[in-house]
């Protein structure tokens, strides 16, 4: 009778549990190592350096050269001459003035409308169709700027535009909104405010959602007026989110390029030409990379200054309390 043979059992050291036990000291040592956070952040740091730091350094280096891509001669080192030319140029100062005016009016208009509508929607939790209304209200924010600029160029058309249809019905007159030097700037501001007011509504709702309910209930019991609730309860708790939204809109509005390019191409004349559009024309139409790089560096410094001012305003009370 043949004897049945069975395969030998695997040694205990080859089992998965034993292998896991051998790996545990290595994983624990890696977890407790002071270099572990650096290892986790390594890929992000590499991505940031390659796609942000290196191009910024290249941009800074080019700003010291007289460099035209289509010219046959090599780049010529001119030092700070490009920046001195910008300082002496009345055209650049006018460009910066228009850009700052556009930024203040669009950010201010979107912030005021966004806060008012945000408060209205915040206090209308039982309103029928509230979610549908919010969804429709947020639509302009998610539309591509290319589509918005093209649509409003057709809406403002002096012949078959819907805007002139209503103006003719109301006051019996048509206007060339984008071709008039008196109306083009305001028409561009109106489109930008329409497009980004939903963003400020969203930030206002987020700021209101961060207010502790206990403080609001106490204010309700004490019958505190709404102005005092906003000043002493809502703003101290929600100012960080609101200021973040204003900061993001300020930087984005300062470098607006797509809307004026699609709607007016900077015209009529230069009434709607802002810094972003001027950078595009200087760098990608005239191919003057040195001039474009120096203007871009100045724009970056202005954006950093705005961010610093907002951060100072946010931390002003805390800094003042520490000094006292």
C-alpha positions as CSV (number, residue, x, y, z in Angstrom):
1,X,0.0,0.0,0.0
2,X,1.5,3.3,-1.1
3,X,2.2,5.9,1.6
4,X,0.6,9.3,1.1
5,X,3.0,12.2,1.3
6,X,2.1,15.8,2.3
7,X,4.1,18.9,1.4
8,X,6.2,20.3,4.1
9,X,4.8,23.2,6.0
10,X,6.4,26.6,5.3
11,X,8.6,27.9,8.0
12,X,7.1,30.4,10.4
13,X,9.5,33.1,9.2
14,X,7.9,32.9,5.7
15,X,4.4,33.6,6.8
16,X,2.8,37.1,6.0
17,X,2.6,37.9,9.7
18,X,6.3,37.3,10.2
19,X,7.1,39.4,7.1
20,X,4.9,42.2,8.5
21,X,6.7,42.0,11.8
22,X,10.0,42.5,10.1
23,X,8.8,45.5,8.3
24,X,7.3,47.2,11.3
25,X,10.5,48.4,12.8
26,X,11.5,50.1,9.5
27,X,8.1,51.7,9.1
28,X,8.1,52.9,12.7
29,X,11.6,54.3,12.3
30,X,10.6,56.1,9.1
31,X,7.5,57.5,10.8
32,X,9.5,58.8,13.8
33,X,12.3,60.2,11.7
34,X,12.6,64.0,11.6
35,X,13.0,63.7,7.8
36,X,9.6,62.1,7.3
37,X,7.7,65.4,6.7
38,X,10.4,66.4,4.2
39,X,10.0,63.1,2.3
40,X,6.2,63.7,2.1
41,X,6.6,67.3,1.0
42,X,9.4,66.4,-1.5
43,X,7.2,65.9,-4.6
44,X,5.2,69.1,-3.9
45,X,8.4,71.1,-3.4
46,X,9.9,69.8,-6.6
47,X,6.7,70.7,-8.5
48,X,6.7,74.2,-7.0
49,X,10.4,74.8,-7.8
50,X,10.1,73.6,-11.4
51,X,6.9,75.3,-12.3
52,X,7.1,78.5,-10.1
53,X,10.5,79.4,-8.8
54,X,12.5,78.6,-12.0
55,X,10.1,80.6,-14.4
56,X,10.1,83.5,-11.9
57,X,13.9,83.6,-11.8
58,X,14.0,83.4,-15.6
59,X,11.5,86.2,-15.8
60,X,13.6,88.3,-13.4
61,X,16.7,87.7,-15.4
62,X,15.1,88.6,-18.8
63,X,13.8,91.9,-17.3
64,X,17.4,93.1,-17.2
65,X,17.9,92.6,-21.0
66,X,16.8,94.3,-24.2
67,X,15.4,91.1,-25.7
68,X,13.2,90.7,-28.8
69,X,12.5,87.2,-29.9
70,X,12.2,87.9,-33.6
71,X,15.4,90.1,-33.7
72,X,18.5,88.6,-35.2
73,X,20.8,90.2,-32.6
74,X,21.4,88.5,-29.2
75,X,19.9,89.8,-26.0
76,X,21.6,93.0,-24.8
77,X,22.1,93.5,-21.0
78,X,20.8,96.9,-20.0
79,X,20.5,96.6,-16.2
80,X,17.6,98.6,-14.7
81,X,17.0,100.5,-17.9
82,X,13.7,98.7,-18.6
83,X,12.4,99.6,-15.2
84,X,13.5,103.3,-15.6
85,X,11.7,103.4,-18.9
86,X,8.5,102.2,-17.2
87,X,9.0,104.8,-14.4
88,X,9.3,107.6,-17.0
89,X,6.5,106.4,-19.2
90,X,3.3,108.4,-18.9
91,X,1.5,105.7,-20.9
92,X,2.4,103.0,-18.3
93,X,1.2,105.2,-15.5
94,X,-2.1,105.8,-17.2
95,X,-2.3,102.0,-17.8
96,X,-1.8,101.4,-14.1
97,X,-4.3,104.1,-13.1
98,X,-7.0,102.5,-15.3
99,X,-6.2,99.1,-14.0
100,X,-6.4,100.2,-10.4
101,X,-9.7,102.1,-11.1
102,X,-11.1,98.9,-12.7
103,X,-9.9,96.8,-9.8
104,X,-11.5,99.1,-7.1
105,X,-14.8,99.4,-8.9
106,X,-15.2,95.7,-9.8
107,X,-14.1,94.4,-6.4
108,X,-16.1,97.0,-4.5
109,X,-19.2,96.4,-6.6
110,X,-19.0,92.6,-6.4
111,X,-18.3,92.7,-2.7
112,X,-21.2,95.0,-1.8
113,X,-23.7,93.0,-4.0
114,X,-22.3,89.7,-2.8
115,X,-22.6,90.6,0.9
116,X,-26.2,91.9,0.5
117,X,-27.4,88.9,-1.5
118,X,-25.4,86.6,0.9
119,X,-27.2,88.0,3.9
120,X,-30.6,87.7,2.1
121,X,-30.0,84.0,1.3
122,X,-28.6,83.3,4.7
123,X,-31.8,84.5,6.4
124,X,-34.1,82.7,3.9
125,X,-33.6,79.0,4.9
126,X,-37.3,78.2,4.5
127,X,-37.7,80.0,1.2
128,X,-39.2,77.7,-1.5
129,X,-36.8,77.0,-4.3
130,X,-33.8,78.4,-2.4
131,X,-31.4,75.7,-3.7
132,X,-32.5,76.2,-7.3
133,X,-32.1,80.0,-6.9
134,X,-28.6,79.6,-5.5
135,X,-27.6,77.2,-8.3
136,X,-28.8,79.6,-10.9
137,X,-27.1,82.5,-9.1
138,X,-23.7,80.7,-9.1
139,X,-23.9,80.0,-12.8
140,X,-22.0,83.2,-14.0
141,X,-19.0,82.2,-11.8
142,X,-18.5,78.8,-13.5
143,X,-18.9,80.1,-17.1
144,X,-15.7,80.3,-19.1
145,X,-14.5,84.0,-19.5
146,X,-14.2,83.4,-23.2
147,X,-17.9,82.5,-23.4
148,X,-18.9,85.5,-21.2
149,X,-16.9,88.0,-23.2
150,X,-18.3,86.7,-26.5
151,X,-21.9,86.7,-25.3
152,X,-21.8,90.2,-23.9
153,X,-20.1,91.5,-27.0
154,X,-23.3,90.3,-28.8
155,X,-25.6,91.6,-26.1
156,X,-24.0,95.0,-26.3
157,X,-24.1,95.1,-30.1
158,X,-25.5,98.4,-31.3
159,X,-27.6,96.9,-34.1
160,X,-29.1,93.6,-32.9
161,X,-28.0,93.4,-29.2
162,X,-30.6,92.7,-26.6
163,X,-29.3,95.6,-24.4
164,X,-30.1,98.2,-27.2
165,X,-33.5,96.5,-27.6
166,X,-34.4,97.4,-24.1
167,X,-32.8,100.9,-24.2
168,X,-34.8,101.7,-27.3
169,X,-38.0,100.5,-25.7
170,X,-37.4,102.5,-22.5
171,X,-35.9,105.7,-23.7
172,X,-36.1,105.5,-27.5
173,X,-32.4,105.6,-28.1
174,X,-29.6,103.1,-29.0
175,X,-26.1,103.2,-27.6
176,X,-22.8,101.8,-28.9
177,X,-21.7,100.5,-25.5
178,X,-18.4,99.0,-26.5
179,X,-17.5,101.6,-29.2
180,X,-18.1,104.7,-27.1
181,X,-15.2,106.1,-25.1
182,X,-17.7,107.2,-22.4
183,X,-19.5,103.8,-22.1
184,X,-16.9,101.1,-22.8
185,X,-15.2,101.2,-19.5
186,X,-18.5,101.1,-17.5
187,X,-19.8,98.3,-19.7
188,X,-16.7,96.2,-19.0
189,X,-17.0,96.8,-15.3
190,X,-20.7,95.7,-15.3
191,X,-19.8,92.4,-17.0
192,X,-17.0,91.7,-14.5
193,X,-19.3,92.5,-11.5
194,X,-22.0,90.3,-13.0
195,X,-19.5,87.4,-13.4
196,X,-17.9,87.5,-10.0
197,X,-20.7,88.6,-7.6
198,X,-21.6,84.9,-7.1
199,X,-18.1,84.3,-5.8
200,X,-18.5,87.0,-3.1
201,X,-22.0,85.5,-2.3
202,X,-20.3,82.2,-1.7
203,X,-17.6,83.7,0.5
204,X,-20.2,85.6,2.4
205,X,-22.2,82.5,3.1
206,X,-19.1,80.7,4.2
207,X,-18.2,83.6,6.5
208,X,-21.7,83.6,8.0
209,X,-21.5,79.8,8.4
210,X,-18.4,80.2,10.6
211,X,-20.2,82.4,13.1
212,X,-21.0,80.5,16.4
213,X,-24.7,79.8,16.7
214,X,-24.5,80.4,20.5
215,X,-23.5,84.0,20.0
216,X,-26.2,84.6,17.4
217,X,-28.8,83.0,19.7
218,X,-27.6,85.2,22.6
219,X,-27.9,88.3,20.4
220,X,-31.4,87.2,19.4
221,X,-32.5,86.8,23.0
222,X,-31.0,90.2,24.0
223,X,-32.7,91.8,20.9
224,X,-29.4,93.2,19.7
225,X,-29.9,95.4,16.6
226,X,-28.7,94.0,13.3
227,X,-26.1,96.6,12.8
228,X,-24.5,95.7,16.1
229,X,-24.8,92.0,15.4
230,X,-22.8,92.5,12.2
231,X,-20.2,94.7,13.9
232,X,-19.6,92.8,17.1
233,X,-20.5,89.2,16.1
234,X,-20.5,88.5,12.4
235,X,-17.5,90.5,11.2
236,X,-15.1,89.5,14.0
237,X,-15.8,85.8,13.3
238,X,-16.2,85.9,9.5
239,X,-13.7,88.6,8.6
240,X,-10.9,86.1,7.7
241,X,-13.0,84.4,5.0
242,X,-14.4,87.7,3.7
243,X,-10.9,89.2,3.5
244,X,-9.6,86.1,1.7
245,X,-12.4,86.4,-0.9
246,X,-11.6,90.1,-1.4
247,X,-7.9,89.4,-1.7
248,X,-8.4,86.7,-4.3
249,X,-10.8,89.0,-6.3
250,X,-8.3,91.9,-6.0
251,X,-5.4,89.9,-7.4
252,X,-7.6,88.4,-10.1
253,X,-9.1,91.7,-11.1
254,X,-5.8,93.4,-11.3
255,X,-4.6,91.0,-13.9
256,X,-7.8,90.8,-15.9
257,X,-7.0,90.1,-19.6
258,X,-9.7,87.9,-21.2
259,X,-12.8,90.1,-20.9
260,X,-11.4,93.4,-22.3
261,X,-9.6,91.4,-25.0
262,X,-12.7,89.7,-26.2
263,X,-15.2,92.5,-25.7
264,X,-13.2,95.6,-26.8
265,X,-9.7,94.6,-27.6
266,X,-8.6,97.4,-25.3
267,X,-10.6,100.0,-27.2
268,X,-11.9,102.4,-28.1
269,X,-8.4,103.9,-28.1
270,X,-7.0,102.6,-24.9
271,X,-10.0,103.1,-22.6
272,X,-10.2,99.4,-21.6
273,X,-6.6,98.4,-22.0
274,X,-5.3,97.1,-18.6
275,X,-2.0,95.7,-17.4
276,X,-2.8,92.1,-18.4
277,X,-3.8,93.0,-21.9
278,X,-0.7,95.3,-22.3
279,X,1.6,92.5,-21.1
280,X,0.0,90.1,-23.7
281,X,0.5,92.6,-26.5
282,X,4.1,93.5,-25.5
283,X,5.2,89.9,-25.0
284,X,3.2,87.9,-27.6
285,X,2.5,90.5,-30.3
286,X,5.5,92.8,-30.2
287,X,7.7,90.0,-28.8
288,X,9.5,92.5,-26.6
289,X,10.3,90.0,-23.8
290,X,12.5,92.4,-21.8
291,X,9.9,95.1,-21.6
292,X,7.1,92.6,-20.9
293,X,9.2,90.8,-18.2
294,X,10.0,94.1,-16.3
295,X,6.3,95.1,-16.4
296,X,5.4,91.6,-15.2
297,X,7.8,92.0,-12.2
298,X,6.3,95.3,-11.3
299,X,2.8,93.8,-11.5
300,X,3.9,90.9,-9.2
301,X,5.3,93.4,-6.7
302,X,2.0,95.3,-6.7
303,X,0.1,92.1,-6.1
304,X,2.4,91.2,-3.2
305,X,1.8,94.6,-1.8
306,X,-2.0,94.1,-1.9
307,X,-1.6,90.8,-0.2
308,X,0.6,92.3,2.6
309,X,-1.9,95.1,3.2
310,X,-4.8,92.6,3.5
311,X,-2.8,90.5,5.9
312,X,-1.9,93.5,8.0
313,X,-5.5,94.6,8.2
314,X,-6.5,91.1,9.4
315,X,-3.9,91.0,12.1
316,X,-4.1,94.7,13.1
317,X,-6.2,94.2,16.2
318,X,-4.1,91.2,17.4
319,X,-0.9,93.1,16.8
320,X,-2.2,96.2,18.6
321,X,-3.3,94.1,21.6
322,X,0.2,92.5,21.8
323,X,1.9,95.8,21.7
324,X,-0.3,97.2,24.5
